[in-house]
Amino acid sequence: MDEFVIKSAKLLDADSDLGGVMGQEPRKGSDSSSRAKRAGPNELGGKNHDIARQFAWEIAAINVHLQEIRYFWAKALGVSGPQWMILMALADLDQGEGVPVKVVSKMLYVDPSFVTTQSKMLEKKGFMRRKTSGDDARVVQMSLTDKTYKHIAALASQQEELNNFIFAEFSDRELSEFTGKLAALKIRLEKACLKVAMDI
C-alpha cells in the first residue's frame, strides 16, 4: 500500500491532516453523476468544471484514507506516520549505498530539515543508520537497519492482503496505466502551481 502511496500520491506534507475537513459525509445531490448531467463542457469547450471539482474531492478523500492506513502500519512499528513514510521511502530507494536526505525530502515533498529531524529520531530508535557521504561531508546518507527490514517483512503478508482488497477491481495492467496517469497529472499540477504563483 505504502509503495503506491509513495510512487503515486507524493503527499505534500506527511504531517498534514485533512480529516477535519474531508471526514464529513458527502452533501446530498453532490455526486459526480448528477453533477455531470447538470453541466456539460463550458462555452469555450473546456473541461467540465464540476467533474474536475468532484475529482479533486475524491482525491482529497483518498488521501485521508491512505493516511489512516499509513498510521495503522506506523503504529504497528511504533513510529509516527511521517516517520513511516521516511522508512518506506528508504526501503524503496536504497540500492545498498544509502539515500541522501535531499532525495528523500524531494520524494515526500517535505523540507530536508524535517527529514533530518525525523531521521535522527529514527536512528535513536534503531530503525535507521545515518552516515556522512565519503564524497561530500555535507551529505548524509540514510539506510535501514536489519531490525527495520525484519519488521517490514513481518507486515508483508498483511500489506499484500490489503493491497489485493483495495485494488481488486484493477488488473495489473489497469493499475499500471492508472498509476501512469496519476503521475502525469502530478506533473501537470506541479506546473499549475508554478503558473498560479507567477500569476499572483
C-alpha positions in Angstrom: 0.0 0.0 0.0 2.7 2.5 1.0 4.6 1.8 -2.2 1.6 3.0 -4.1 1.3 6.0 -1.8 5.0 7.0 -2.3 5.1 6.5 -6.0 1.7 7.9 -6.9 0.4 10.1 -4.2 3.6 12.1 -3.3 2.0 13.8 -0.4 2.9 17.4 0.1 3.4 17.1 3.8 3.4 13.9 5.8 2.1 15.8 8.8 -0.9 17.4 7.1 -4.3 16.3 8.4 -7.3 16.8 6.2 -9.5 14.6 8.3 -11.3 17.5 9.9 -12.3 18.9 6.6 -12.7 15.8 4.5 -14.1 13.4 7.1 -17.6 14.7 6.7 -20.4 12.9 4.9 -20.9 14.0 1.3 -23.6 16.5 0.8 -26.8 15.3 -0.8 -27.0 15.9 -4.5 -23.3 16.3 -4.9 -22.4 13.0 -6.6 -20.4 13.2 -9.8 -23.0 11.6 -12.0 -25.8 14.1 -11.2 -23.4 17.0 -11.4 -22.1 15.8 -14.8 -25.7 15.6 -16.1 -26.4 19.2 -15.0 -23.4 20.7 -16.6 -21.5 19.9 -19.7 -18.3 21.5 -21.1 -18.2 25.3 -20.7 -18.9 27.6 -23.6 -15.3 27.6 -24.6 -15.1 23.9 -24.9 -13.1 23.4 -21.8 -13.2 20.5 -19.3 -16.3 20.1 -17.2 -15.5 22.1 -14.1 -18.0 20.2 -11.9 -16.3 16.9 -12.8 -12.9 18.5 -12.1 -14.0 19.7 -8.7 -15.5 16.3 -7.9 -12.3 14.6 -8.9 -10.4 16.9 -6.5 -12.7 16.0 -3.7 -12.3 12.3 -4.4 -8.5 12.6 -4.4 -8.6 14.5 -1.1 -10.8 11.8 0.4 -8.5 9.1 -0.9 -5.6 10.9 0.7 -7.4 10.8 4.1 -7.9 7.1 3.8 -4.4 6.4 2.8 -3.2 8.5 5.7 -5.3 6.4 8.1 -3.8 3.2 6.7 -0.3 4.7 6.9 -0.8 5.4 10.6 -2.0 1.9 11.1 1.2 0.5 9.8 3.2 3.1 11.6 1.6 2.2 14.9 2.5 -1.5 14.3 6.1 -0.4 14.1 6.0 2.0 16.9 6.7 5.1 14.9 4.8 8.2 13.6 3.0 8.4 10.3 5.7 10.7 8.8 8.4 8.5 10.1 6.8 5.5 8.5 6.8 7.3 5.2 10.6 8.1 5.5 11.3 4.4 6.2 9.2 3.3 3.2 11.0 5.8 1.0 14.3 4.4 2.1 13.1 0.9 1.5 12.1 1.9 -2.0 15.1 4.0 -2.9 18.1 2.4 -1.2 20.3 0.4 -3.6 22.8 -0.6 -0.9 24.7 2.7 -0.5 22.2 4.7 1.5 20.0 7.6 0.3 20.7 11.3 0.8 18.3 13.4 2.9 17.6 15.6 -0.1 16.4 12.7 -2.2 14.0 11.5 0.4 12.7 15.0 1.1 12.1 15.5 -2.6 10.2 12.2 -2.9 8.0 13.1 0.1 7.6 16.8 -0.9 8.8 18.0 2.5 11.6 20.2 3.7 15.0 18.5 4.1 15.2 19.8 7.7 12.1 17.8 8.5 13.6 14.6 7.2 16.8 15.4 9.1 15.0 15.8 12.4 12.8 12.7 12.0 15.7 10.6 10.8 17.7 11.4 13.9 14.8 10.2 16.0 14.5 7.0 13.9 18.2 6.5 14.3 17.9 6.7 18.1 15.1 4.1 18.0 17.4 1.8 15.9 15.3 1.9 12.7 18.0 3.5 10.5 21.6 4.4 10.1 23.0 7.8 9.2 26.5 8.4 7.9 28.4 11.2 6.2 29.0 10.6 2.5 32.6 9.8 1.6 32.3 12.1 -1.5 30.8 15.1 0.3 30.9 15.7 4.0 27.8 17.9 3.7 25.7 15.0 2.5 24.1 12.5 5.0 23.3 9.0 3.7 20.5 7.2 5.3 19.8 3.4 5.3 17.5 1.0 7.1 18.8 -1.4 9.8 18.3 -5.1 9.8 15.8 -4.6 12.6 13.6 -2.4 10.3 13.8 -4.8 7.4 12.6 -7.6 9.7 9.7 -5.5 10.9 8.7 -4.7 7.4 9.0 -8.3 6.3 6.7 -9.3 9.2 4.0 -7.0 7.9 4.4 -8.0 4.2 1.6 -10.6 4.2 -0.9 -8.2 5.8 0.0 -5.5 3.3 -0.3 -7.8 0.4 -3.8 -8.9 1.5 -4.9 -5.3 2.0 -3.5 -4.3 -1.4 -5.4 -7.2 -3.1 -8.6 -6.0 -1.4 -8.1 -2.3 -2.3 -7.1 -2.9 -5.9 -9.5 -5.9 -6.5 -11.2 -4.1 -9.4 -7.9 -3.4 -11.2 -5.9 -5.8 -13.3 -2.1 -5.4 -13.1 -2.2 -3.6 -16.4 -5.0 -1.3 -15.5 -3.4 -0.4 -12.2 -0.1 0.4 -14.0 -1.9 2.6 -16.6 -3.9 4.3 -13.8 -0.7 5.0 -11.9 0.9 6.4 -15.0 -2.0 8.8 -15.5 -1.7 9.9 -11.9 2.0 10.5 -12.4 1.2 12.6 -15.5 -1.5 14.5 -13.5 1.1 15.2 -10.7 3.4 16.8 -13.3 0.6 19.0 -14.6 -0.3 20.0 -11.1 3.3 21.0 -10.4 3.3 23.2 -13.4 -0.1 24.6 -12.4 1.3 25.6 -9.0 4.1 27.4 -10.7 1.6 29.1 -13.0 -0.6 30.2 -10.2 2.4 31.5 -8.3 3.6 33.5 -11.3 0.1 35.0 -11.9 -0.4 36.2 -8.4 
